[in-house]
Amino acid sequence: MRLELDRIIQGDCVEAMRGLPEGCCDLVFADPPYNMQLRGQLHRPDQSRVDAVDDAWDQFASFEEYDRFTREWLTAARRVLKDNGTLWVIGSYHNIFRVGAILQDLGYWILNDVVWRKTNPMPNFKGRRFTNAHETLIWAAKHPRQQYTFNYEAMKALNDELQMRSDWTLPICSGNERIKDKDGQKAHSTQKPESLLHRVVVASTKPGDVILDPFFGSGTTGAVSKRLGRHYIGIEREETYAEVARKRIAAVEPSDDEAIKVTGSKRAEPRIPFGWVVERGLLPAGTVLHGSRKHHRAKVRADGTLAASDATGSIHRVGAHVQGLEACNGWTFWQFELPGGGYAPIDVLRQRLRAELA
């Protein structure tokens, strides 16, 4: 079965997914109906009506009906995921706990739950509850033992060289980003901000990957995917939303090949033994290395070990010994003298060899 990419399938999400080839997608991002269970209209203190999510597609007769719907689409999504694929699903307190339980029942392996903390949430007008200022995303793998994509270093870079946490502070979709219809009203009541999808896509996919969104709506997933060099498949039941998404995505300019690259995981880089640096003549036997603060010295030996005044061993073991530590990253601790003066960590030589292997 031939897989057509970068398109919107109009129709029921379960039936559409059943028509896709098995194992064709690297990632599924799902923003399903929340089953808000609204009772009556909500008004502000000035008696103006709140534009709440009261669309027919968000209404279910019972929890049993919602659970049946959730189980069907999650089952269909699992079939189209590659074995090393992952799924993101977003929800609120109305539905996310039911979705999470069904995810586990179907064999998905939950990796994280992420709290999207909204910088500009809608106030609680009645004053009877806390202001609902967040939504929850669940990130789950299809199989617990498969190596899924997680661009850890890219997320760290995005977060100013700090580990990316599981609480994300981002604004809701508003202003010029909010898609409007011909009457100036919201084209879709639950449009998500592109910043949220940007983070999801950069974190858990690679350029060229295929992302499926079974509840495509106004096409945020498609717009971000196109801009970041990923392929998308959108499924949308409502023709009005599908048309909005088509026009929106058509206006997106894709980024160039260099711009869509992200910082790779160090764990995924090829292993380079220090001995390779020695045998290639980049640091010949007899070269004297200095500790990062120039307080320690060690001599390179022909077999890729180091000899200090009272110890021999690997670059890591000797580095730890001279500092009196339990462990040491010898690649960053030991430095060699540059021909023109100054010093550089021996890790630059490892990176040179890695570049040759790429």
C-alpha positions, -999 to +999 in steps of 0.1 A: +000+000+000+015+034-010+016+060+017+007+095+006+023+122+027+016+158+035-021+156+030-054+159+049-077+129+050-113+140+055-133+115+075-136+095+106-103+092+124-106+055+132-116+044+097-089+066+082-062+052+104-074+017+095-068+025+059-032+035+064-003+010+062+007-006+094+038+009+110+039+039+087+043+068+113+071+079+135+049+100+158+013+105+166+002+138+181-034+137+192-056+165+206-089+145+210-122+158+222-120+165+259-156+156+267-160+188+287-194+179+301-205+215+302-238+223+319-254+255+306-238+287+295-209+305+313-210+343+317-184+368+328-191+393+356-203+418+330-228+392+318-211+387+285-211+351+273-179+330+275-171+314+241-166+279+257-160+246+239-196+235+233-192+220+198-211+188+190-179+169+183-169+173+220-202+159+234-206+122+245-236+106+260-217+089+288-182+080+301-187+046+287-192+060+252-162+083+256-140+054+268-151+032+238-142+060+214-109+065+231-100+028+230-109+027+193-087+056+182-058+046+204-059+011+191-059+023+155-030+048+163-009+020+178-012+000+146+001+027+124+030+036+147+064+021+140+077-002+167+100+026+179+074+053+175+058+074+202+025+091+208+016+124+224-019+131+236-031+163+253-061+167+275-075+184+306-088+171+339-120+162+321-105+134+301-067+129+305-069+104+334-093+082+315-071+084+284-040+075+305-056+044+319-067+032+285-032+039+271-017+015+296-044-010+291-035-011+254+002-017+260+016+018+255+045+026+278+042+060+294+075+080+292+064+113+308+034+134+316+041+170+308+022+200+323+016+228+299+013+258+322-005+286+305+008+321+310-025+336+301-053+312+312-090+321+312-100+332+347-125+313+368-154+336+366-177+320+392-150+318+418-159+283+429-128+265+418-091+272+412-083+289+379-077+261+355-043+272+343-028+240+327-033+211+305-016+177+305+003+159+278+011+122+280+041+110+260+041+073+255+061+047+235+045+019+215+069-006+231+088-004+264+120-019+250+123-001+217+148+028+213+125+058+206+136+093+195+144+118+222+165+148+213+178+154+248+206+178+238+182+198+215+158+202+244+186+213+267+198+238+241+162+251+237+162+257+275+194+277+277+216+247+285+194+235+313+177+201+313+142+205+299+117+199+326+082+183+324+065+216+332+063+239+301+053+275+305+038+287+272+010+311+263-023+299+248-031+306+212-042+342+208-037+374+188-025+371+153-018+334+157-055+326+163-071+316+130-104+335+123-133+328+101-149+352+076-169+367+105-139+374+126-147+346+150-124+317+161-121+292+132-115+264+158-124+266+195-094+245+207-065+257+184-032+249+201-002+273+200+025+265+175+051+269+202+037+238+219+039+217+188+073+231+180+086+217+213+069+183+208+083+179+172+118+190+180+119+168+211+107+135+196+112+134+158+140+138+132+138+156+099+119+136+074+099+117+100+062+111+095+038+127+120+001+117+121-025+139+137-059+121+139-077+152+151-062+178+128-085+207+134-070+240+121-038+222+111-013+234+138+006+200+136+008+202+098+020+238+098+048+231+123+057+198+106+061+216+072+082+244+087+105+219+105+111+195+076+088+167+088+060+150+068+025+151+081-008+132+077-038+149+091-073+134+096-102+158+101-139+150+100-152+185+095-148+200+060-148+235+074-117+228+096-100+208+069-103+238+045-089+262+071-059+238+076-052+235+039-051+273+034-030+277+065-004+251+056-002+263+020+011+296+033+039+281+054+074+285+041+095+254+050+129+260+066+161+251+048+180+218+055+205+235+079+178+253+099+159+221+107+189+203+122+189+199+160+217+192+184+223+155+184+224+132+214+259+125+226+248+089+234+240+084+198+274+095+186+299+068+176+322+056+203+358+068+198+384+051+220+413+073+230+436+047+215+423+057+180+436+092+186+470+078+195+473+054+166+462+080+141+491+102+152+468+130+165+485+126+199+516+105+194+530+084+222+551+106+245+528+136+243+524+153+276+488+162+286+478+188+312+449+189+335+422+215+329+438+238+356+474+229+346+481+214+380+484+178+367+505+162+340+504+128+323+522+112+294+504+094+265+515+058+260+514+038+228+484+016+239+462+046+246+467+048+283+482+076+304+511+075+328+511+100+357+537+102+385+520+075+406+494+059+384+487+045+349+455+037+332+428+052+309+423+089+304+393+087+328+409+066+355+441+087+357+421+119+355+401+108+385+431+096+404+451+128+402+421+148+414+412+124+442+378+118+426+357+087+421+351+095+384+363+118+357+355+126+320+390+124+307+380+138+273+372+172+288+397+171+317+429+165+298+443+191+274+471+192+248+492+221+237+484+236+204+512+242+178+506+280+179+503+282+216+475+277+241+457+245+250+426+226+239+407+196+254+415+163+238+378+160+231+383+182+199+403+153+185+375+129+192+351+151+174+375+153+144+374+115+142+336+114+146+333+139+117+353+115+095+330+087+103+298+107+096 
